[in-house]
Amino acid sequence: MENFWSLLKRGLHGTYISVEPYHLFRYLDEQAFRYNQRRATDADRFVELCYNVTGRRLTWNQLTGKDDTSRPDREEAGDV
Protein backbone atom coordinates (compact mmCIF):
# COMPACT_ATOMS: atom_id res chain seq x y z
CA MET A 1 0.00 0.00 0.00
CA GLU A 2 2.87 2.37 0.72
CA ASN A 3 4.11 1.84 -2.83
CA PHE A 4 0.83 3.12 -4.28
CA TRP A 5 0.89 6.28 -2.17
CA SER A 6 4.52 7.00 -2.97
CA LEU A 7 3.82 6.62 -6.71
CA LEU A 8 0.76 8.86 -6.38
CA LYS A 9 2.71 11.56 -4.53
CA ARG A 10 5.55 11.35 -7.04
CA GLY A 11 3.07 11.76 -9.89
CA LEU A 12 1.27 14.68 -8.29
CA HIS A 13 4.45 16.56 -7.44
CA GLY A 14 6.43 15.63 -10.55
CA THR A 15 4.28 14.87 -13.58
CA TYR A 16 1.08 16.73 -12.72
CA ILE A 17 2.52 19.84 -11.15
CA SER A 18 -0.75 21.71 -10.69
CA VAL A 19 -3.75 19.58 -9.67
CA GLU A 20 -7.09 21.22 -9.05
CA PRO A 21 -9.04 19.68 -6.14
CA TYR A 22 -12.16 19.10 -8.23
CA HIS A 23 -10.11 16.98 -10.70
CA LEU A 24 -8.30 14.96 -8.02
CA PHE A 25 -10.56 11.92 -8.43
CA ARG A 26 -9.45 11.62 -12.07
CA TYR A 27 -5.79 11.57 -11.10
CA LEU A 28 -6.55 9.00 -8.40
CA ASP A 29 -8.41 6.81 -10.89
CA GLU A 30 -5.50 6.97 -13.33
CA GLN A 31 -2.95 6.07 -10.67
CA ALA A 32 -5.12 3.21 -9.40
CA PHE A 33 -5.40 1.87 -12.97
CA ARG A 34 -1.64 2.12 -13.48
CA TYR A 35 -0.95 0.40 -10.17
CA ASN A 36 -3.41 -2.41 -10.89
CA GLN A 37 -2.00 -2.95 -14.39
CA ARG A 38 1.68 -2.77 -13.42
CA ARG A 39 2.30 -6.48 -14.01
CA ALA A 40 0.42 -6.71 -17.31
CA THR A 41 2.42 -7.37 -20.45
CA ASP A 42 2.03 -5.51 -23.72
CA ALA A 43 0.13 -8.48 -25.10
CA ASP A 44 -2.28 -8.35 -22.14
CA ARG A 45 -2.87 -4.65 -22.72
CA PHE A 46 -3.49 -5.21 -26.43
CA VAL A 47 -6.01 -7.98 -25.77
CA GLU A 48 -7.82 -5.75 -23.26
CA LEU A 49 -7.90 -2.93 -25.80
CA CYS A 50 -9.36 -5.18 -28.49
CA TYR A 51 -11.96 -6.47 -26.05
CA ASN A 52 -13.03 -2.93 -25.09
CA VAL A 53 -13.36 -1.54 -28.63
CA THR A 54 -15.22 -4.49 -30.15
CA GLY A 55 -18.70 -3.46 -31.29
CA ARG A 56 -18.13 0.26 -30.77
CA ARG A 57 -17.91 2.87 -33.48
CA LEU A 58 -16.78 6.46 -33.27
CA THR A 59 -17.21 8.55 -36.38
CA TRP A 60 -15.18 11.63 -37.21
CA ASN A 61 -18.27 13.83 -36.85
CA GLN A 62 -18.94 12.48 -33.34
CA LEU A 63 -15.32 13.01 -32.38
CA THR A 64 -15.25 16.59 -33.63
CA GLY A 65 -18.74 17.50 -32.38
CA LYS A 66 -20.24 17.94 -35.84
CA ASP A 67 -22.77 15.13 -35.44
CA ASP A 68 -26.28 16.65 -35.35
CA THR A 69 -27.69 13.82 -33.20
CA SER A 70 -25.22 14.54 -30.41
CA ARG A 71 -26.08 18.26 -30.22
CA PRO A 72 -29.53 18.90 -28.77
CA ASP A 73 -29.05 22.68 -29.04
CA ARG A 74 -29.34 22.48 -32.85
CA GLU A 75 -32.97 21.33 -32.62
CA GLU A 76 -33.84 24.29 -30.43
CA ALA A 77 -32.29 26.72 -32.89
CA GLY A 78 -34.32 25.27 -35.75
CA ASP A 79 -31.27 24.20 -37.76
CA VAL A 80 -32.51 20.65 -38.29
N, C-alpha and C positions, 0 to 999 in steps of 0.2 A: 504494500500500500504506500509505503514511503517513496518508492520509485515513481509511482504515478504522480504524486504531489510535487516531487522534485522536477519531473519533466514538465508538468503544468506551469510551475513557477518559472522555469527556464524559458518556456515558450512565451509566457506573458511579459517577461522582462526583456527578452532578447528578440524574438521574432515579431511579436505583436506589441510594439512599444506602447501604443496608446489604445487602451481597451475601455470602451464606454460601459458603464454598469448595466445598461439595458440590453447589451449584446453579449454579456458574459456567458449566458447559457449556451450560446452558439459555440464559443471557444471551448467550453467545458465538454460539449457534445463531440467536437472534433478531437479533442485530446483523449476522450474516453474511447472513441473509435480507433484512433491510432494505437492506443495502449492494448486494446482487445485484439487488434490485428497484427501485433508486432511479430508474431511467429509464423504468419502466413507467408507462403512463397508467392512468387510472381504468377505461377500457374494457378494457385488458389484464388488470387485476386482477379485473374482473367476469367475464370469460371464463374465467380460471383458476379462480375460485370455482365457477362453474357446472360446469366440467369435473370438479372434485374432489368435488362433492356428488352428481353423477349416479349413480343406482343405490344410494345409501346411504339408510338410514332410521334415525332416532333417535326412539324413542318417549319420551313424558313419563316413563313408569315407568323406562326405562333411564337417563334423565338424572338422575332423582331417587333412583335406587338401590332402587326398589320392585319391580323386575322379578325374579321368583323364579328365572328361569333364569340370571341373572347373579350370584346369591348362593349359592355352594356350601355355606355354613354353615347354610342353612335345611334342607337335606336331612339333615345330621347331627343337627339338633335335633328332627327328626321332624315338622316343621311342614308338610310337603308333602302 
